[in-house]
Amino acid sequence: MYPNRHPGPPQPGQPFKFTVAESCDRIKEEFSFLQAQYHSLKMECEKLAQEKTEMQRHYVMYYEMSYGLNVEMHKQ
């Protein structure tokens, strides 16, 4: 009435079945890898955001200097 729940050893054409413990270990390893990758990307993103802010400050500073020079040139 019930299908066979415990098949025999895998046949040459069938994929290998992982045990629950092996699957959990693999998931833990993948999760750790993804966490490390996420942390690395987050740090890179924060670094780029800081560089962007710095570049914007420099742009404003140069714009103000250019505007001031332009005003001085027109006064003469």
KAGI-V962795 format. One record per pair of residues at least 12 apart in sequence whose C-alpha atoms are under 8 Angstrom apart, sorted by the first residue. I is the first residue (numbers start at 0). J is the second residue. Records with the same first field share a line. If there is no record, write none. Layout:
BEGIN
I = J  J
END
This chain:
BEGIN
none
END
